[in-house]
Amino acid sequence: SALLQKPALETVRSSLRLLNASAYRLQSECRKTVPPEPGAAVDYQLLTQQVIQCAYDIAKAAKQLVTITTREKKQ
């Protein structure tokens, strides 16, 4: 297997950081859907927006990884 060039390697690292952070944040936001105590208010509209943003960031990071690995295979 060919080694990634330095710019490509940095892009992969950056994408993996975004993917990891977004997945962690998604998990955290999903936990908030269960109130800490019965009857506690949950802002589902805000949570939905946060989950959508996390999902977008995960998709963005995944696309970056696919793009860079596809480009590297062609070289």
N, C-alpha and C positions, 0 to 999 in steps of 0.2 A: 504494500500500500504506500502511496506517495505521501510525503509529509506536506502539511499545509504551509503555504508561504506565510511570512510574518503578518502582513495586513489581514489575510484571511483568518489566521489564528486569533488575532485580536477581535475580529468580528464575531467569530465563534464564541470566544470568551464573553464578550459583551452580550450576545444573544442568550447564552446560557445563564448569565447573571439576571437578565430581564425575565427569562422563563422561570427561574427559581424564585425570584422575589415575587413575581405575579402569582405563581401557584401558592406560595405561602400566604400572600394577601387574600387570595380567593378563599382559601381554607378558613382564614380568620374571619372574613366577612360572612361566610356561610354559617359559622358558629353563632354569629350574632342573631340569627333567625330564631334561635331558641332563647327565650327570655331567661335571665339569670334567676328570676323568681317568678312564680305564678302571678299573672296580672300585670307584669311590668310592660310598659309601652315599647313597641318595636317600630321603628320608622322603616317600613317595608319599601317605600318608594325610594328612599336614600340607599338602602341596602341593594335594591335592584340595580340602581345606577352604578354602584360600586362593583357589583358582580359583573355587570356588562363591561365596565372598564377593565377589570382583571382579565376577563375572557378575551377582550380585544388585544391586550398586551401579550397574553399567552399566544394567541394566533400570530401576532406580529413577530414575536421571537421565533416561533416555529417556522414561519415563512422565511425569515432571515437565514435560519440554519439550512433549510432546504435549498435556498438560492445559492448559498456559499458552497455547500457540498456538491451540488449539481455542477456549478461552475468549475470547481476543482477537478471533478471527474473528467470533464471535457478537455482539460489541459494535458 
